[in-house]
Amino acid sequence: RGFDDDHWVRQAHRVRDERVRRPSQSKFRVVAVVVYERGDGTVSHVIGHNDEAACLKNSICAERAAFVQLCMLPQSACSRVTAVYIASDAAEPITPGALCREFMMSSPLTSTDTRIVMEGGGRRLDLRLAGLYPHASPYIRLTAEEQAAAGRRLGPAVRPFPAAHEQQAWEGAVAAAQRDARPLHAIGYGACVVFEDGSDARAWQWKALEYSCSLDAVCLLAPALAA
């Protein structure tokens, strides 16, 4: 049976209102209803909530909590995600954060045209995933082996940058990425920031066996940027 946007938005708010045990740190509730199409054309859905640990970095967003449930479904039971509906305690629509945008774009069940509908305070936003995450990684939806092959193919295609500071930043990031050598993930990340005086700061990703313990290259530049 098909339902319209109003139905799914109401369901998201109802589930949010029924949640008595709020996230332990922020007390801020978010619900994501992910609607998907089965192989026979019928529609179903999964629901995700945000939740928090004592360490905020060890918390999880509603969107990712919903999407991981789709991994357990056989391919015949879930052919594609048609829309994601997000409701929260905010008095206005809130958009997914960068991590959830990338996670949703990484799913083989979404496309750049997948609808993301956010509602709050009587206002509704209806956007496409491409609009929320327009500059996706070229490695998205690839296996580790495919990522490594893509890197070898893309490397020679990079051309010199027109501005000297841009070239400096690029070369600094590439050099930093060489130090991201732990074989836990196919991609090595480096980052470089160039300052007005011509100096630069560089950092590389520190991979950890447990996902959330990894430190990304851009965030590791924060002390240099804040100095």
Disulfide bonds with the S-S distance in Angstrom:
none
